Amino acid sequence: MPYPVSYNSRSAGVQLSRYAVARKQVIFGDVSGYRDNVQVTAFGYGPEFCNLFAPWEPYSTSVRIRYVTCYNGAVQVDHPAMITYMAR
C-alpha cells in the first residue's frame, strides 16, 4: 500500500474502506455537485488496472464511490488505487 494520502478541499474529509475482496468504497464528505466526475487508476508498477464496477452516487451531503475494483488480467486483486472526485 502506498503512503496513505487523502485530500478534500472541504473540511469533511475522505473515508476509505475495504468493501470486499479486491473492492474498495470511498466517501468524499460535503462535496456533491450536479456536474461531477470520478477517475480511477492503479497505483504503482505492474500490469494491474482499476475501474468503477458501479456508478458513484449521492450519499446525504457526500458522494459514495462503491466498488472501486482492481484487476490483474481478468482476476480481481487487492491493489492500491488513485481515486479522484471532481465537482462544480
C-alpha positions as CSV (number, residue, x, y, z in Angstrom):
1,M,0.0,0.0,0.0
2,P,1.4,3.4,-0.9
3,Y,1.8,6.1,1.7
4,P,-1.8,6.9,2.8
5,V,-2.7,10.3,1.4
6,S,-6.2,11.8,1.2
7,Y,-7.3,15.3,0.4
8,N,-10.7,17.0,0.4
9,S,-11.0,20.7,-0.3
10,R,-13.9,20.8,2.1
11,S,-13.4,20.1,5.8
12,A,-15.4,16.8,5.8
13,G,-12.6,14.5,4.8
14,V,-12.4,11.2,2.9
15,Q,-13.3,7.8,4.2
16,L,-11.8,4.7,2.6
17,S,-12.8,1.2,3.5
18,R,-12.5,-2.3,2.0
19,Y,-15.9,-3.3,0.8
20,A,-15.0,-6.9,-0.3
21,V,-12.0,-8.8,-1.7
22,A,-10.5,-6.5,-4.3
23,R,-13.2,-3.9,-3.8
24,K,-12.9,-0.5,-2.1
25,Q,-15.5,2.0,-1.0
26,V,-14.7,5.8,-0.8
27,I,-16.9,8.5,0.7
28,F,-15.9,12.1,-0.1
29,G,-17.7,14.3,2.5
30,D,-19.6,17.5,1.8
31,V,-18.6,17.7,-1.9
32,S,-21.5,16.6,-4.0
33,G,-22.2,18.6,-7.2
34,Y,-24.5,18.2,-10.2
35,R,-21.7,18.2,-12.7
36,D,-19.2,15.7,-11.4
37,N,-16.7,13.1,-12.5
38,V,-14.7,10.2,-11.0
39,Q,-11.4,8.9,-12.2
40,V,-9.7,5.7,-11.0
41,T,-6.3,4.2,-11.8
42,A,-4.0,1.6,-10.4
43,F,-1.1,2.9,-8.3
44,G,2.4,1.6,-8.7
45,Y,4.2,-0.7,-11.1
46,G,2.8,-3.7,-12.8
47,P,0.1,-4.8,-15.2
48,E,-2.8,-4.1,-12.8
49,F,-5.6,-1.7,-13.7
50,C,-8.6,-0.4,-11.8
51,N,-12.1,0.8,-12.6
52,L,-15.5,1.6,-11.2
53,F,-17.6,-1.6,-11.0
54,A,-20.7,0.6,-10.4
55,P,-21.6,4.3,-10.8
56,W,-21.0,6.7,-7.9
57,E,-24.0,8.1,-6.0
58,P,-25.0,11.0,-3.8
59,Y,-24.9,9.9,-0.1
60,S,-26.5,12.6,2.1
61,T,-24.3,15.6,1.6
62,S,-21.4,13.4,0.4
63,V,-20.6,11.2,-2.6
64,R,-20.2,7.5,-2.2
65,I,-18.0,5.6,-4.7
66,R,-18.6,1.9,-4.2
67,Y,-16.9,-0.9,-6.0
68,V,-13.6,0.5,-7.0
69,T,-12.2,-2.7,-8.3
70,C,-8.7,-3.6,-9.4
71,Y,-7.6,-6.5,-11.7
72,N,-4.6,-8.4,-12.9
73,G,-5.7,-9.7,-16.3
74,A,-9.3,-11.0,-15.7
75,V,-8.7,-11.7,-12.0
76,Q,-9.8,-9.3,-9.3
77,V,-6.9,-8.4,-6.9
78,D,-6.3,-6.2,-3.9
79,H,-4.2,-3.4,-5.3
80,P,-3.6,0.3,-4.4
81,A,-5.6,2.8,-6.4
82,M,-5.7,6.5,-7.0
83,I,-9.3,7.8,-6.8
84,T,-10.3,11.3,-7.8
85,Y,-13.7,13.0,-7.5
86,M,-14.3,16.4,-9.1
87,A,-17.5,18.5,-9.0
88,R,-18.5,22.1,-9.8
